[in-house]
Amino acid sequence: MEIKVQSIHFDADQKLIDFVEEKLNKLTQYYDKIILGDVFLKLEPSDRENKVAEIKLSIPGKDLFAKKQCKSFEEATDEAVEALRRQINKHKSKK
């Protein structure tokens, strides 16, 4: 799977990028036909929970999407990956 990480309104350090890539690569345990993972990390102008992680997975015939907003990028990524894992399982059960 190819993973593209883009940070919007800030510069992500390598540690954060590695964390995101590691989490996304774990999804291949559930579905090995994932083509592309697009990750957008954003800073929203709000109070506390201003870190947003948007992840779009391209799989054959469909795109899966999750967006989570939390206090940290790691937490938002964890929640988004968990949401995508549930979507993958649902997609596989429909086949």
C-alpha positions in Angstrom: 0.0 0.0 0.0 1.2 3.5 -0.8 0.7 6.1 1.9 0.7 9.9 1.4 0.8 12.1 4.4 0.0 15.8 4.1 0.1 18.3 6.9 -2.0 21.4 6.5 -1.3 24.7 8.4 1.8 23.2 10.1 4.9 21.1 9.4 4.6 17.5 10.7 7.8 16.0 12.2 9.1 12.7 11.0 8.1 11.0 14.3 4.4 11.8 13.6 4.6 10.7 10.0 6.2 7.4 11.0 3.4 6.9 13.6 0.7 7.5 11.0 2.3 5.2 8.5 2.7 2.4 11.1 -0.9 2.6 12.1 -2.1 2.6 8.5 0.1 -0.4 7.6 -1.7 -2.4 10.3 -4.9 -2.2 8.3 -3.4 -4.6 5.7 -3.9 -7.4 8.3 -7.6 -7.0 7.8 -7.6 -6.4 4.1 -4.6 -6.8 1.8 -6.0 -5.2 -1.3 -5.7 -1.6 -0.1 -4.1 0.4 -2.9 -3.6 3.9 -1.4 -3.9 5.7 1.9 -4.3 9.5 1.8 -3.8 11.1 5.1 -4.5 14.8 5.8 -3.4 16.2 9.2 -4.9 19.6 9.9 -4.9 22.2 12.7 -8.4 23.6 13.1 -8.9 27.1 14.7 -10.9 25.9 17.7 -10.4 25.5 21.4 -8.9 22.3 22.7 -9.6 19.5 20.2 -8.1 21.2 17.2 -6.1 18.3 15.7 -7.9 16.7 12.8 -6.9 13.5 11.0 -8.7 12.7 7.7 -7.9 9.3 6.1 -9.1 8.1 2.7 -8.3 4.5 1.7 -8.6 3.4 -1.9 -9.6 -0.2 -2.3 -10.8 -1.9 -5.5 -14.2 -0.5 -6.4 -14.6 1.8 -3.5 -13.1 4.5 -1.3 -13.3 4.4 2.5 -13.1 7.6 4.5 -12.8 8.6 8.2 -12.3 12.0 9.8 -11.6 12.4 13.5 -10.9 15.5 15.7 -9.1 15.1 19.0 -6.6 16.7 21.4 -3.6 15.1 19.6 -2.8 13.9 16.1 -2.0 10.4 17.5 -5.4 10.1 19.2 -7.2 11.3 16.1 -5.2 8.9 13.9 -6.0 6.0 16.3 -9.7 6.7 16.1 -9.8 7.2 12.4 -7.9 3.9 11.8 -10.3 2.1 14.1 -13.2 3.6 12.1 -11.6 2.4 8.9 -11.0 -1.1 10.3 -14.8 -1.3 11.1 -15.6 -0.1 7.5 -13.2 -2.7 6.0 -14.8 -5.5 8.0 -18.3 -4.4 6.9 -17.1 -4.2 3.3 -15.6 -7.7 3.5 -18.8 -9.1 5.0 -20.9 -7.8 2.1 -18.8 -9.7 -0.4 
